[in-house]
Amino acid sequence: MAVDPAIPDQLLMVPGPTPVLPEVRAYGARPLINHRSQDFRELYRRLHEGLRQVFQTEHDVFVWPASGTGALECAVVNCFSPGERVLVLPMGAFGERFAEIAEAFGLRVERMPAEYGAAPDAEAVAERLRREDGAFAGVLCTFNETSTGVLLRQAAIAAAVRRHAPDALLLVDAVSGLGGADLRTDEWDCDVVIAGSQKALMIPPGLGVLAVGPRALRAGERARLPRSYWDWRPYKAMQHHGETPYTPAVSLWYELDAAVRRILAEGLPAVFERHKKMRAVARAAFPAAGFPLLASEADASPTVTAACLPAGLAFPALQEGLERRGVQVGGGMGPLRGRMIRIGHMGALGAADLLRFFALFDDVLADLGAGGAGRAHAAAAAAAARVGLAPEG
Ligand SMILES: Cc1ncc(COP(=O)(O)O)c(C=O)c1O
């Protein structure tokens, strides 16, 4: 069966899904295997061992057929009981979604919102937890806020939780950060870390991955929120067989296995360094074209950049011009709708993609008669040379 010729190749600069490497796709296209077989158990063992390294944990990792939102719900229903109080630290649309999931299940949610474009102040969080003296059953945060391009100071938040609310569970939405930014699950004592497959893990959408520490597993034994499909206890019970309780998304497991091995072959420090260089390029190019950056240098995400549209430029016109050139980007979400452009620069996206993007971006700006036309690509190329990001990487 021929692939539909009406779908041309796209340069996927959206902050997920991200491009999938041909070698990873090819690995996922292998013939299906029985998920109750020795071949599968071998895949299970290898994939989980690799994922533990990427999550920087020695504890449990569970892989669900789910989008990131499903995996967030999984974390909530396994950790808490009706009426418990949780502190949520939203810094954008996805932090807000985490809070809404907790509310939907009857938790008493208190928000400490950060201004959009900034990360919460860890000192203020510490002070709040100290004052509440153990009243929160959990703290829910977003490691990398995709709607604003902000990276949380996760180590400082985790330290505040451990110091002032030692029994609270720390749940970390790392859907768009894991595999692109350093997240030390065990060293920072995070209880549940949630990732999605379609971001820096660089495979198609469809897998939610959770790293679950011992404190969270113990809480899961007592938790009374309703759960059935999302109950992680059957996953835990079957892990020593190397099987999952329900049919796993085997082809995506193959792809994730290949992607994880690639990440580990490059080495986590090198992967994180490369993402920081991609950030430097994006952050040089947008302002050069007259698009101010939303996040400060100190708060900037290494996987996503959000820039503000200059006065007089409408997002739909910009998006349409880019789409006509085969380029997909994100716009503002929630209160930032219509005011932003957001791009992802994570996973398999490399310097050549980023430079190509900014050349096409310049082109569109010129078409639209925008003031900064012709400057983004030059600034991107100069930044890439300065940080030593090779176009092929
Ligand atoms: C930080 C963050 N959390 C949660 C989600 C939700 O993931 P999904 O759309 O796969 O449900 C996303 C998706 O972009 C995200 O970036």
The ligand as an ORCA input file, in Angstrom:
! r2SCAN-3c Opt
* xyz 0 1
  C       4.657     19.735     29.997
  C       3.546     18.952     29.369
  N       2.715     18.272     30.155
  C       1.710     17.544     29.655
  C       1.487     17.482     28.293
  C       0.353     16.686     27.767
  O       0.815     15.663     26.965
  P      -0.150     14.962     25.888
  O      -0.561     16.016     24.911
  O       0.727     13.896     25.310
  O      -1.315     14.421     26.640
  C       2.325     18.182     27.430
  C       2.100     18.165     25.970
  O       2.589     18.984     25.248
  C       3.381     18.933     27.980
  O       4.215     19.618     27.192
*
